[in-house]
Amino acid sequence: MAIGQPAPVAGDRHRFYEDVLALFNGTLMMTLGLVLYTSASLVTGSAAGIALLVQYATGVPFGIAFVAINVPFFYLAVVRMGWAFTIRTFVAIVLLSLATRYAPLVIHLDAVNPVFAAVAGGALMGVGLLILFRHRAGLGGFGILGLYLQETRGIRAGWFQLAVDLAILVAALFVIEWERALLSVLGALVLNVTLAINHKPGRYVGIS
């Protein structure tokens, strides 16, 4: 902590507008990361990764697949994380689905280096998830389970998510080129290390 910086007050609650801005900024970072990933035919983890695989394999839009995959996880979100978390997560999922649907209207990448896409996209999505997590929201899927395990078992959400993501990326070998799958692993490492370093229990005390 810098000299002269006031110590954080335990239980300092986020204001409503702060939560709204966090949902917007978090999903914006995720959208930019996904734009890089789809431009380079890469895959991420969790429900978003499965939705990308569905899109690559069948042509079903990411947003539709993403919402459908997340539906079973809402029960766990309500039971384990509460209605406030579930509502914020639902809003974030809808925002991300809409943003990815209409992103081609405002941004189009003709060419992108796949290594850059993996690193920058993973970092952007990691920051996006970090913003959502710190405002008691997520993007459904295994992220909900990861947050629950962190709060109840002390297992860091980033490391748990990494294990899940690697399993999904192995499945990607059957859908995309193996070179792209390996770069997707690099992206997953960047994303989850970003979370593991910056999202530790007790380090951030703001609540929503």
KOLZA-814193 format. One record per atom (N, C-alpha, C): residue number from 1; x, y, z. Coordinates in nm, 3 decimals, padded with zeros to 5 digits, always signed. Example, Ala and Ser with C-alpha at 12.3 -4.5 7.8 and 13.67 -1.06 7.14 Angstrom:
<pts>
[1, [+01.319, -00.569, +00.780]]
[1, [+01.230, -00.450, +00.780]]
[1, [+01.320, -00.330, +00.780]]
[2, [+01.285, -00.225, +00.708]]
[2, [+01.367, -00.106, +00.714]]
[2, [+01.290, +00.003, +00.787]]
</pts>
This chain:
<pts>
[1, [+00.085, -00.119, +00.000]]
[1, [+00.000, +00.000, +00.000]]
[1, [+00.089, +00.124, +00.000]]
[2, [+00.056, +00.220, -00.085]]
[2, [+00.137, +00.340, -00.097]]
[2, [+00.125, +00.425, +00.030]]
[3, [+00.235, +00.497, +00.063]]
[3, [+00.235, +00.583, +00.180]]
[3, [+00.132, +00.693, +00.160]]
[4, [+00.050, +00.714, +00.262]]
[4, [-00.051, +00.818, +00.254]]
[4, [-00.183, +00.770, +00.196]]
[5, [-00.184, +00.647, +00.140]]
[5, [-00.308, +00.594, +00.086]]
[5, [-00.393, +00.539, +00.199]]
[6, [-00.520, +00.579, +00.211]]
[6, [-00.603, +00.530, +00.320]]
[6, [-00.629, +00.382, +00.309]]
[7, [-00.630, +00.317, +00.423]]
[7, [-00.657, +00.173, +00.423]]
[7, [-00.802, +00.148, +00.383]]
[8, [-00.829, +00.042, +00.304]]
[8, [-00.965, +00.014, +00.264]]
[8, [-01.051, -00.022, +00.384]]
[9, [-01.174, +00.020, +00.379]]
[9, [-01.268, -00.010, +00.487]]
[9, [-01.335, -00.144, +00.459]]
[10, [-01.325, -00.236, +00.554]]
[10, [-01.386, -00.367, +00.535]]
[10, [-01.535, -00.351, +00.513]]
[11, [-01.583, -00.420, +00.410]]
[11, [-01.725, -00.416, +00.383]]
[11, [-01.768, -00.293, +00.304]]
[12, [-01.673, -00.218, +00.248]]
[12, [-01.705, -00.101, +00.167]]
[12, [-01.789, -00.144, +00.049]]
[13, [-01.911, -00.095, +00.043]]
[13, [-02.007, -00.146, -00.054]]
[13, [-02.006, -00.063, -00.183]]
[14, [-02.011, -00.135, -00.294]]
[14, [-02.020, -00.066, -00.423]]
[14, [-02.155, +00.003, -00.435]]
[15, [-02.153, +00.118, -00.498]]
[15, [-02.278, +00.187, -00.529]]
[15, [-02.342, +00.123, -00.652]]
[16, [-02.470, +00.150, -00.671]]
[16, [-02.544, +00.089, -00.782]]
[16, [-02.481, +00.126, -00.916]]
[17, [-02.448, +00.253, -00.933]]
[17, [-02.392, +00.296, -01.061]]
[17, [-02.256, +00.232, -01.085]]
[18, [-02.182, +00.203, -00.978]]
[18, [-02.053, +00.136, -00.992]]
[18, [-02.072, -00.006, -01.044]]
[19, [-02.175, -00.075, -00.992]]
[19, [-02.205, -00.209, -01.042]]
[19, [-02.248, -00.206, -01.188]]
[20, [-02.328, -00.106, -01.225]]
[20, [-02.373, -00.093, -01.363]]
[20, [-02.254, -00.072, -01.457]]
[21, [-02.165, +00.020, -01.419]]
[21, [-02.047, +00.046, -01.500]]
[21, [-01.957, -00.078, -01.508]]
[22, [-01.948, -00.151, -01.398]]
[22, [-01.865, -00.272, -01.397]]
[22, [-01.920, -00.377, -01.493]]
[23, [-02.051, -00.395, -01.494]]
[23, [-02.112, -00.490, -01.588]]
[23, [-02.083, -00.449, -01.732]]
[24, [-02.094, -00.319, -01.759]]
[24, [-02.067, -00.271, -01.894]]
[24, [-01.920, -00.289, -01.932]]
[25, [-01.830, -00.244, -01.843]]
[25, [-01.687, -00.251, -01.873]]
[25, [-01.638, -00.395, -01.880]]
[26, [-01.686, -00.479, -01.789]]
[26, [-01.644, -00.618, -01.789]]
[26, [-01.685, -00.690, -01.915]]
[27, [-01.810, -00.673, -01.958]]
[27, [-01.856, -00.739, -02.080]]
[27, [-01.790, -00.677, -02.203]]
[28, [-01.756, -00.548, -02.198]]
[28, [-01.685, -00.486, -02.310]]
[28, [-01.547, -00.548, -02.328]]
[29, [-01.473, -00.567, -02.218]]
[29, [-01.342, -00.631, -02.225]]
[29, [-01.354, -00.774, -02.279]]
[30, [-01.455, -00.845, -02.231]]
[30, [-01.478, -00.981, -02.280]]
[30, [-01.509, -00.982, -02.429]]
[31, [-01.590, -00.888, -02.475]]
[31, [-01.627, -00.881, -02.616]]
[31, [-01.504, -00.857, -02.703]]
[32, [-01.419, -00.763, -02.662]]
[32, [-01.299, -00.735, -02.739]]
[32, [-01.207, -00.858, -02.745]]
[33, [-01.197, -00.927, -02.633]]
[33, [-01.117, -01.049, -02.632]]
[33, [-01.173, -01.155, -02.725]]
[34, [-01.304, -01.170, -02.725]]
[34, [-01.368, -01.269, -02.812]]
[34, [-01.357, -01.231, -02.959]]
[35, [-01.359, -01.101, -02.989]]
[35, [-01.340, -01.056, -03.127]]
[35, [-01.202, -01.099, -03.176]]
[36, [-01.100, -01.081, -03.092]]
[36, [-00.965, -01.125, -03.129]]
[36, [-00.961, -01.276, -03.147]]
[37, [-01.026, -01.348, -03.057]]
[37, [-01.025, -01.494, -03.065]]
[37, [-01.092, -01.546, -03.190]]
[38, [-01.210, -01.496, -03.220]]
[38, [-01.282, -01.545, -03.339]]
[38, [-01.209, -01.506, -03.467]]
[39, [-01.143, -01.390, -03.467]]
[39, [-01.068, -01.348, -03.585]]
[39, [-00.950, -01.442, -03.613]]
[40, [-00.895, -01.502, -03.507]]
[40, [-00.782, -01.593, -03.521]]
[40, [-00.823, -01.739, -03.508]]
[41, [-00.954, -01.766, -03.499]]
[41, [-01.006, -01.903, -03.484]]
[41, [-00.948, -01.973, -03.361]]
[42, [-00.949, -01.902, -03.249]]
[42, [-00.901, -01.958, -03.123]]
[42, [-01.020, -01.995, -03.035]]
[43, [-00.992, -02.065, -02.927]]
[43, [-01.096, -02.110, -02.835]]
[43, [-01.055, -02.074, -02.693]]
[44, [-01.148, -02.026, -02.615]]
[44, [-01.123, -02.001, -02.474]]
[44, [-01.187, -02.112, -02.392]]
[45, [-01.196, -02.095, -02.262]]
[45, [-01.251, -02.201, -02.178]]
[45, [-01.390, -02.170, -02.128]]
[46, [-01.435, -02.251, -02.034]]
[46, [-01.566, -02.237, -01.970]]
[46, [-01.678, -02.239, -02.073]]
[47, [-01.792, -02.182, -02.036]]
[47, [-01.908, -02.184, -02.126]]
[47, [-01.880, -02.108, -02.255]]
[48, [-01.803, -02.001, -02.245]]
[48, [-01.769, -01.924, -02.366]]
[48, [-01.690, -02.010, -02.464]]
[49, [-01.599, -02.092, -02.413]]
[49, [-01.522, -02.180, -02.499]]
[49, [-01.608, -02.283, -02.567]]
[50, [-01.701, -02.341, -02.492]]
[50, [-01.792, -02.438, -02.552]]
[50, [-01.877, -02.372, -02.658]]
[51, [-01.923, -02.250, -02.631]]
[51, [-02.005, -02.177, -02.727]]
[51, [-01.926, -02.148, -02.855]]
[52, [-01.797, -02.115, -02.841]]
[52, [-01.714, -02.093, -02.960]]
[52, [-01.699, -02.222, -03.040]]
[53, [-01.678, -02.333, -02.971]]
[53, [-01.667, -02.462, -03.041]]
[53, [-01.795, -02.494, -03.116]]
[54, [-01.909, -02.467, -03.052]]
[54, [-02.038, -02.490, -03.118]]
[54, [-02.050, -02.402, -03.242]]
[55, [-02.007, -02.277, -03.229]]
[55, [-02.014, -02.186, -03.344]]
[55, [-01.925, -02.233, -03.458]]
[56, [-01.801, -02.273, -03.427]]
[56, [-01.708, -02.319, -03.531]]
[56, [-01.759, -02.447, -03.598]]
[57, [-01.816, -02.537, -03.517]]
[57, [-01.855, -02.668, -03.569]]
[57, [-01.989, -02.668, -03.641]]
[58, [-02.082, -02.584, -03.595]]
[58, [-02.219, -02.591, -03.648]]
[58, [-02.267, -02.461, -03.712]]
[59, [-02.202, -02.349, -03.683]]
[59, [-02.248, -02.222, -03.735]]
[59, [-02.352, -02.153, -03.649]]
[60, [-02.392, -02.216, -03.539]]
[60, [-02.485, -02.153, -03.445]]
[60, [-02.417, -02.031, -03.384]]
[61, [-02.481, -01.913, -03.385]]
[61, [-02.417, -01.792, -03.332]]
[61, [-02.373, -01.810, -03.188]]
[62, [-02.259, -01.750, -03.156]]
[62, [-02.203, -01.760, -03.021]]
[62, [-02.304, -01.722, -02.915]]
[63, [-02.374, -01.609, -02.932]]
[63, [-02.465, -01.560, -02.830]]
[63, [-02.573, -01.659, -02.794]]
[64, [-02.632, -01.723, -02.895]]
[64, [-02.738, -01.821, -02.869]]
[64, [-02.683, -01.941, -02.794]]
[65, [-02.570, -01.994, -02.841]]
[65, [-02.510, -02.110, -02.775]]
[65, [-02.468, -02.076, -02.633]]
[66, [-02.415, -01.956, -02.613]]
[66, [-02.367, -01.914, -02.482]]
[66, [-02.480, -01.909, -02.380]]
[67, [-02.592, -01.851, -02.417]]
[67, [-02.707, -01.844, -02.326]]
[67, [-02.759, -01.984, -02.295]]
[68, [-02.772, -02.068, -02.398]]
[68, [-02.826, -02.204, -02.379]]
[68, [-02.738, -02.286, -02.285]]
[69, [-02.606, -02.276, -02.302]]
[69, [-02.514, -02.353, -02.219]]
[69, [-02.521, -02.309, -02.073]]
[70, [-02.548, -02.182, -02.050]]
[70, [-02.548, -02.128, -01.914]]
[70, [-02.674, -02.158, -01.835]]
[71, [-02.781, -02.194, -01.903]]
[71, [-02.910, -02.214, -01.835]]
[71, [-02.898, -02.310, -01.717]]
[72, [-02.834, -02.428, -01.731]]
[72, [-02.829, -02.522, -01.618]]
[72, [-02.756, -02.469, -01.495]]
[73, [-02.669, -02.370, -01.512]]
[73, [-02.589, -02.320, -01.401]]
[73, [-02.662, -02.216, -01.316]]
[74, [-02.776, -02.169, -01.363]]
[74, [-02.845, -02.066, -01.287]]
[74, [-02.902, -02.120, -01.155]]
[75, [-02.936, -02.248, -01.151]]
[75, [-02.985, -02.305, -01.025]]
[75, [-02.877, -02.298, -00.919]]
[76, [-02.754, -02.337, -00.956]]
[76, [-02.642, -02.331, -00.860]]
[76, [-02.617, -02.187, -00.819]]
[77, [-02.630, -02.095, -00.915]]
[77, [-02.607, -01.955, -00.883]]
[77, [-02.706, -01.905, -00.780]]
[78, [-02.834, -01.941, -00.795]]
[78, [-02.937, -01.896, -00.701]]
[78, [-02.916, -01.960, -00.565]]
[79, [-02.893, -02.091, -00.563]]
[79, [-02.883, -02.165, -00.437]]
[79, [-02.757, -02.129, -00.360]]
[80, [-02.645, -02.119, -00.431]]
[80, [-02.517, -02.102, -00.363]]
[80, [-02.470, -01.957, -00.355]]
[81, [-02.506, -01.875, -00.454]]
[81, [-02.453, -01.740, -00.461]]
[81, [-02.556, -01.632, -00.433]]
[82, [-02.684, -01.667, -00.436]]
[82, [-02.788, -01.570, -00.405]]
[82, [-02.846, -01.503, -00.528]]
[83, [-02.962, -01.440, -00.508]]
[83, [-03.034, -01.378, -00.618]]
[83, [-02.960, -01.258, -00.675]]
[84, [-02.896, -01.178, -00.589]]
[84, [-02.827, -01.059, -00.638]]
[84, [-02.716, -01.097, -00.736]]
[85, [-02.635, -01.196, -00.698]]
[85, [-02.530, -01.244, -00.787]]
[85, [-02.589, -01.300, -00.916]]
[86, [-02.696, -01.377, -00.904]]
[86, [-02.757, -01.440, -01.020]]
[86, [-02.811, -01.337, -01.117]]
[87, [-02.876, -01.234, -01.065]]
[87, [-02.932, -01.131, -01.153]]
[87, [-02.822, -01.056, -01.225]]
[88, [-02.715, -01.019, -01.151]]
[88, [-02.604, -00.949, -01.216]]
[88, [-02.539, -01.038, -01.322]]
[89, [-02.524, -01.166, -01.291]]
[89, [-02.465, -01.259, -01.387]]
[89, [-02.553, -01.274, -01.510]]
[90, [-02.683, -01.284, -01.489]]
[90, [-02.775, -01.295, -01.602]]
[90, [-02.764, -01.173, -01.693]]
[91, [-02.758, -01.055, -01.632]]
[91, [-02.745, -00.932, -01.710]]
[91, [-02.614, -00.933, -01.789]]
[92, [-02.505, -00.976, -01.724]]
[92, [-02.376, -00.982, -01.793]]
[92, [-02.380, -01.079, -01.910]]
[93, [-02.444, -01.193, -01.893]]
[93, [-02.455, -01.292, -02.000]]
[93, [-02.533, -01.235, -02.118]]
[94, [-02.644, -01.170, -02.089]]
[94, [-02.725, -01.111, -02.196]]
[94, [-02.646, -01.002, -02.268]]
[95, [-02.576, -00.915, -02.190]]
[95, [-02.497, -00.809, -02.251]]
[95, [-02.388, -00.865, -02.342]]
[96, [-02.319, -00.970, -02.294]]
[96, [-02.213, -01.029, -02.376]]
[96, [-02.270, -01.093, -02.502]]
[97, [-02.382, -01.161, -02.489]]
[97, [-02.445, -01.224, -02.605]]
[97, [-02.484, -01.121, -02.710]]
[98, [-02.542, -01.009, -02.665]]
[98, [-02.582, -00.903, -02.758]]
[98, [-02.460, -00.834, -02.817]]
[99, [-02.358, -00.810, -02.733]]
[99, [-02.239, -00.740, -02.780]]
[99, [-02.166, -00.821, -02.888]]
[100, [-02.153, -00.952, -02.867]]
[100, [-02.085, -01.034, -02.966]]
[100, [-02.168, -01.046, -03.094]]
[101, [-02.300, -01.040, -03.077]]
[101, [-02.388, -01.048, -03.195]]
[101, [-02.371, -00.927, -03.285]]
[102, [-02.358, -00.808, -03.223]]
[102, [-02.354, -00.685, -03.301]]
[102, [-02.214, -00.625, -03.314]]
[103, [-02.114, -00.690, -03.256]]
[103, [-01.977, -00.640, -03.265]]
[103, [-01.929, -00.622, -03.410]]
[104, [-01.965, -00.714, -03.503]]
[104, [-01.919, -00.695, -03.642]]
[104, [-01.967, -00.566, -03.706]]
[105, [-02.069, -00.502, -03.650]]
[105, [-02.117, -00.376, -03.705]]
[105, [-02.023, -00.259, -03.673]]
[106, [-01.942, -00.274, -03.568]]
[106, [-01.856, -00.164, -03.525]]
[106, [-01.707, -00.198, -03.529]]
[107, [-01.673, -00.325, -03.540]]
[107, [-01.532, -00.363, -03.546]]
[107, [-01.518, -00.486, -03.633]]
[108, [-01.420, -00.480, -03.723]]
[108, [-01.393, -00.593, -03.811]]
[108, [-01.244, -00.601, -03.835]]
[109, [-01.184, -00.715, -03.803]]
[109, [-01.040, -00.735, -03.818]]
[109, [-01.013, -00.820, -03.942]]
[110, [-00.948, -00.761, -04.041]]
[110, [-00.916, -00.835, -04.164]]
[110, [-00.803, -00.935, -04.140]]
[111, [-00.710, -00.899, -04.054]]
[111, [-00.598, -00.988, -04.025]]
[111, [-00.546, -00.959, -03.884]]
[112, [-00.513, -01.064, -03.812]]
[112, [-00.457, -01.048, -03.679]]
[112, [-00.358, -01.161, -03.654]]
[113, [-00.244, -01.127, -03.598]]
[113, [-00.145, -01.229, -03.565]]
[113, [-00.203, -01.320, -03.457]]
[114, [-00.207, -01.451, -03.479]]
[114, [-00.271, -01.540, -03.382]]
[114, [-00.204, -01.542, -03.245]]
[115, [-00.072, -01.521, -03.241]]
[115, [-00.003, -01.516, -03.111]]
[115, [-00.049, -01.393, -03.034]]
[116, [-00.054, -01.279, -03.104]]
[116, [-00.103, -01.157, -03.040]]
[116, [-00.247, -01.174, -02.996]]
[117, [-00.329, -01.238, -03.080]]
[117, [-00.470, -01.259, -03.044]]
[117, [-00.483, -01.343, -02.918]]
[118, [-00.399, -01.446, -02.907]]
[118, [-00.404, -01.533, -02.789]]
[118, [-00.366, -01.458, -02.663]]
[119, [-00.257, -01.381, -02.668]]
[119, [-00.208, -01.311, -02.549]]
[119, [-00.299, -01.193, -02.514]]
[120, [-00.324, -01.106, -02.612]]
[120, [-00.406, -00.987, -02.585]]
[120, [-00.550, -01.025, -02.555]]
[121, [-00.603, -01.122, -02.631]]
[121, [-00.740, -01.165, -02.605]]
[121, [-00.755, -01.228, -02.468]]
[122, [-00.658, -01.312, -02.429]]
[122, [-00.663, -01.373, -02.297]]
[122, [-00.654, -01.270, -02.186]]
[123, [-00.567, -01.169, -02.205]]
[123, [-00.553, -01.064, -02.104]]
[123, [-00.680, -00.981, -02.093]]
[124, [-00.739, -00.946, -02.207]]
[124, [-00.862, -00.867, -02.206]]
[124, [-00.975, -00.942, -02.135]]
[125, [-00.989, -01.070, -02.166]]
[125, [-01.095, -01.148, -02.103]]
[125, [-01.068, -01.169, -01.954]]
[126, [-00.941, -01.184, -01.918]]
[126, [-00.907, -01.195, -01.776]]
[126, [-00.943, -01.070, -01.699]]
[127, [-00.912, -00.953, -01.756]]
[127, [-00.948, -00.827, -01.691]]
[127, [-01.099, -00.811, -01.685]]
[128, [-01.168, -00.851, -01.793]]
[128, [-01.314, -00.842, -01.793]]
[128, [-01.377, -00.927, -01.685]]
[129, [-01.329, -01.050, -01.671]]
[129, [-01.381, -01.137, -01.566]]
[129, [-01.347, -01.083, -01.428]]
[130, [-01.225, -01.029, -01.413]]
[130, [-01.184, -00.973, -01.285]]
[130, [-01.278, -00.860, -01.243]]
[131, [-01.314, -00.773, -01.336]]
[131, [-01.407, -00.664, -01.306]]
[131, [-01.541, -00.720, -01.260]]
[132, [-01.591, -00.819, -01.332]]
[132, [-01.720, -00.878, -01.296]]
[132, [-01.714, -00.947, -01.160]]
[133, [-01.608, -01.023, -01.137]]
[133, [-01.595, -01.095, -01.011]]
[133, [-01.593, -00.998, -00.893]]
[134, [-01.523, -00.886, -00.907]]
[134, [-01.510, -00.792, -00.796]]
[134, [-01.641, -00.717, -00.770]]
[135, [-01.735, -00.730, -00.861]]
[135, [-01.866, -00.669, -00.840]]
[135, [-01.974, -00.777, -00.826]]
[136, [-01.931, -00.893, -00.777]]
[136, [-02.022, -01.003, -00.746]]
[136, [-02.108, -01.039, -00.866]]
[137, [-02.041, -01.063, -00.978]]
[137, [-02.107, -01.108, -01.099]]
[137, [-02.012, -01.203, -01.171]]
[138, [-02.061, -01.270, -01.272]]
[138, [-01.979, -01.360, -01.350]]
[138, [-02.038, -01.374, -01.489]]
[139, [-01.992, -01.476, -01.558]]
[139, [-02.048, -01.504, -01.689]]
[139, [-02.099, -01.646, -01.696]]
[140, [-02.150, -01.692, -01.582]]
[140, [-02.212, -01.822, -01.578]]
[140, [-02.114, -01.936, -01.591]]
[141, [-02.167, -02.050, -01.630]]
[141, [-02.084, -02.166, -01.654]]
[141, [-02.003, -02.206, -01.533]]
[142, [-01.881, -02.252, -01.559]]
[142, [-01.795, -02.299, -01.452]]
[142, [-01.741, -02.185, -01.367]]
[143, [-01.755, -02.061, -01.416]]
[143, [-01.714, -01.947, -01.335]]
[143, [-01.794, -01.938, -01.207]]
[144, [-01.924, -01.972, -01.215]]
[144, [-02.008, -01.972, -01.096]]
[144, [-01.956, -02.076, -00.996]]
[145, [-01.926, -02.195, -01.047]]
[145, [-01.874, -02.299, -00.960]]
[145, [-01.738, -02.260, -00.902]]
[146, [-01.655, -02.194, -00.985]]
[146, [-01.524, -02.149, -00.937]]
[146, [-01.535, -02.047, -00.826]]
[147, [-01.626, -01.951, -00.840]]
[147, [-01.647, -01.851, -00.736]]
[147, [-01.700, -01.915, -00.608]]
[148, [-01.790, -02.011, -00.624]]
[148, [-01.846, -02.080, -00.507]]
[148, [-01.736, -02.155, -00.431]]
[149, [-01.650, -02.226, -00.505]]
[149, [-01.542, -02.300, -00.441]]
[149, [-01.442, -02.206, -00.374]]
[150, [-01.419, -02.090, -00.434]]
[150, [-01.326, -01.995, -00.373]]
[150, [-01.381, -01.942, -00.241]]
[151, [-01.510, -01.912, -00.239]]
[151, [-01.570, -01.853, -00.120]]
[151, [-01.594, -01.955, -00.009]]
[152, [-01.613, -02.082, -00.046]]
[152, [-01.646, -02.183, +00.054]]
[152, [-01.531, -02.279, +00.085]]
[153, [-01.438, -02.297, -00.009]]
[153, [-01.330, -02.394, +00.011]]
[153, [-01.192, -02.331, +00.003]]
[154, [-01.184, -02.203, -00.031]]
[154, [-01.055, -02.137, -00.039]]
[154, [-00.976, -02.171, -00.163]]
[155, [-01.041, -02.239, -00.259]]
[155, [-00.976, -02.272, -00.386]]
[155, [-00.983, -02.150, -00.477]]
[156, [-00.871, -02.104, -00.525]]
[156, [-00.871, -01.985, -00.608]]
[156, [-00.949, -02.011, -00.737]]
[157, [-01.034, -01.916, -00.769]]
[157, [-01.118, -01.930, -00.888]]
[157, [-01.033, -01.942, -01.014]]
[158, [-00.920, -01.871, -01.019]]
[158, [-00.836, -01.876, -01.138]]
[158, [-00.777, -02.012, -01.165]]
[159, [-00.727, -02.078, -01.060]]
[159, [-00.666, -02.209, -01.080]]
[159, [-00.772, -02.315, -01.114]]
[160, [-00.888, -02.308, -01.048]]
[160, [-00.995, -02.401, -01.081]]
[160, [-01.037, -02.383, -01.227]]
[161, [-01.054, -02.257, -01.268]]
[161, [-01.095, -02.229, -01.404]]
[161, [-00.992, -02.279, -01.504]]
[162, [-00.865, -02.270, -01.469]]
[162, [-00.758, -02.317, -01.557]]
[162, [-00.772, -02.466, -01.584]]
[163, [-00.800, -02.545, -01.482]]
[163, [-00.815, -02.690, -01.501]]
[163, [-00.933, -02.721, -01.593]]
[164, [-01.043, -02.652, -01.572]]
[164, [-01.160, -02.673, -01.658]]
[164, [-01.130, -02.631, -01.801]]
[165, [-01.065, -02.517, -01.815]]
[165, [-01.035, -02.464, -01.948]]
[165, [-00.945, -02.558, -02.027]]
[166, [-00.846, -02.615, -01.962]]
[166, [-00.755, -02.706, -02.031]]
[166, [-00.830, -02.828, -02.085]]
[167, [-00.928, -02.877, -02.009]]
[167, [-01.007, -02.990, -02.056]]
[167, [-01.087, -02.952, -02.182]]
[168, [-01.141, -02.830, -02.182]]
[168, [-01.216, -02.785, -02.299]]
[168, [-01.124, -02.766, -02.418]]
[169, [-01.004, -02.716, -02.393]]
[169, [-00.910, -02.693, -02.502]]
[169, [-00.860, -02.823, -02.563]]
[170, [-00.856, -02.929, -02.486]]
[170, [-00.823, -03.060, -02.542]]
[170, [-00.931, -03.101, -02.642]]
[171, [-01.057, -03.076, -02.606]]
[171, [-01.167, -03.107, -02.697]]
[171, [-01.159, -03.024, -02.825]]
[172, [-01.097, -02.907, -02.815]]
[172, [-01.085, -02.819, -02.933]]
[172, [-00.999, -02.881, -03.042]]
[173, [-00.912, -02.976, -03.006]]
[173, [-00.829, -03.042, -03.105]]
[173, [-00.911, -03.112, -03.211]]
[174, [-01.036, -03.146, -03.179]]
[174, [-01.122, -03.216, -03.274]]
[174, [-01.202, -03.118, -03.360]]
[175, [-01.187, -02.989, -03.333]]
[175, [-01.268, -02.890, -03.405]]
[175, [-01.183, -02.791, -03.482]]
[176, [-01.070, -02.747, -03.425]]
[176, [-00.984, -02.651, -03.491]]
[176, [-00.846, -02.711, -03.513]]
[177, [-00.761, -02.641, -03.589]]
[177, [-00.626, -02.687, -03.615]]
[177, [-00.546, -02.695, -03.486]]
[178, [-00.456, -02.793, -03.480]]
[178, [-00.384, -02.814, -03.355]]
[178, [-00.297, -02.694, -03.319]]
[179, [-00.247, -02.620, -03.421]]
[179, [-00.168, -02.501, -03.391]]
[179, [-00.253, -02.397, -03.319]]
[180, [-00.378, -02.382, -03.363]]
[180, [-00.468, -02.286, -03.300]]
[180, [-00.507, -02.333, -03.160]]
[181, [-00.519, -02.464, -03.143]]
[181, [-00.551, -02.518, -03.011]]
[181, [-00.438, -02.489, -02.913]]
[182, [-00.313, -02.503, -02.958]]
[182, [-00.199, -02.474, -02.870]]
[182, [-00.194, -02.326, -02.833]]
[183, [-00.223, -02.240, -02.931]]
[183, [-00.226, -02.097, -02.900]]
[183, [-00.341, -02.065, -02.806]]
[184, [-00.449, -02.141, -02.816]]
[184, [-00.561, -02.122, -02.723]]
[184, [-00.520, -02.157, -02.580]]
[185, [-00.434, -02.257, -02.567]]
[185, [-00.380, -02.290, -02.434]]
[185, [-00.301, -02.173, -02.379]]
[186, [-00.221, -02.109, -02.464]]
[186, [-00.146, -01.991, -02.422]]
[186, [-00.242, -01.882, -02.374]]
[187, [-00.348, -01.859, -02.449]]
[187, [-00.446, -01.760, -02.410]]
[187, [-00.512, -01.793, -02.278]]
[188, [-00.541, -01.922, -02.257]]
[188, [-00.603, -01.963, -02.131]]
[188, [-00.509, -01.939, -02.014]]
[189, [-00.380, -01.963, -02.034]]
[189, [-00.283, -01.937, -01.928]]
[189, [-00.279, -01.789, -01.893]]
[190, [-00.277, -01.704, -01.994]]
[190, [-00.275, -01.560, -01.970]]
[190, [-00.400, -01.517, -01.894]]
[191, [-00.516, -01.565, -01.938]]
[191, [-00.643, -01.529, -01.875]]
[191, [-00.646, -01.571, -01.729]]
[192, [-00.612, -01.696, -01.703]]
[192, [-00.628, -01.748, -01.568]]
[192, [-00.519, -01.703, -01.473]]
[193, [-00.398, -01.680, -01.522]]
[193, [-00.295, -01.624, -01.437]]
[193, [-00.333, -01.481, -01.397]]
[194, [-00.395, -01.408, -01.490]]
[194, [-00.444, -01.274, -01.458]]
[194, [-00.543, -01.280, -01.342]]
[195, [-00.633, -01.377, -01.345]]
[195, [-00.729, -01.393, -01.237]]
[195, [-00.662, -01.440, -01.108]]
[196, [-00.574, -01.538, -01.120]]
[196, [-00.511, -01.595, -01.000]]
[196, [-00.428, -01.492, -00.924]]
[197, [-00.361, -01.404, -00.998]]
[197, [-00.276, -01.304, -00.934]]
[197, [-00.358, -01.193, -00.870]]
[198, [-00.465, -01.154, -00.936]]
[198, [-00.540, -01.034, -00.894]]
[198, [-00.668, -01.062, -00.818]]
[199, [-00.712, -01.187, -00.810]]
[199, [-00.839, -01.216, -00.744]]
[199, [-00.816, -01.313, -00.629]]
[200, [-00.752, -01.264, -00.524]]
[200, [-00.723, -01.346, -00.408]]
[200, [-00.817, -01.308, -00.295]]
[201, [-00.868, -01.406, -00.218]]
[201, [-00.957, -01.376, -00.107]]
[201, [-00.890, -01.279, -00.009]]
[202, [-00.964, -01.174, +00.030]]
[202, [-00.915, -01.079, +00.128]]
[202, [-00.836, -00.964, +00.071]]
[203, [-00.790, -00.976, -00.054]]
[203, [-00.711, -00.867, -00.112]]
[203, [-00.800, -00.751, -00.154]]
[204, [-00.920, -00.781, -00.200]]
[204, [-01.012, -00.677, -00.243]]
[204, [-01.137, -00.683, -00.156]]
[205, [-01.172, -00.573, -00.092]]
[205, [-01.277, -00.579, +00.010]]
[205, [-01.407, -00.513, -00.033]]
[206, [-01.412, -00.455, -00.154]]
[206, [-01.537, -00.396, -00.200]]
[206, [-01.643, -00.503, -00.221]]
[207, [-01.767, -00.474, -00.186]]
[207, [-01.875, -00.571, -00.202]]
[207, [-01.993, -00.503, -00.269]]
[208, [-02.078, -00.589, -00.327]]
[208, [-02.199, -00.538, -00.391]]
[208, [-02.322, -00.599, -00.324]]
</pts>
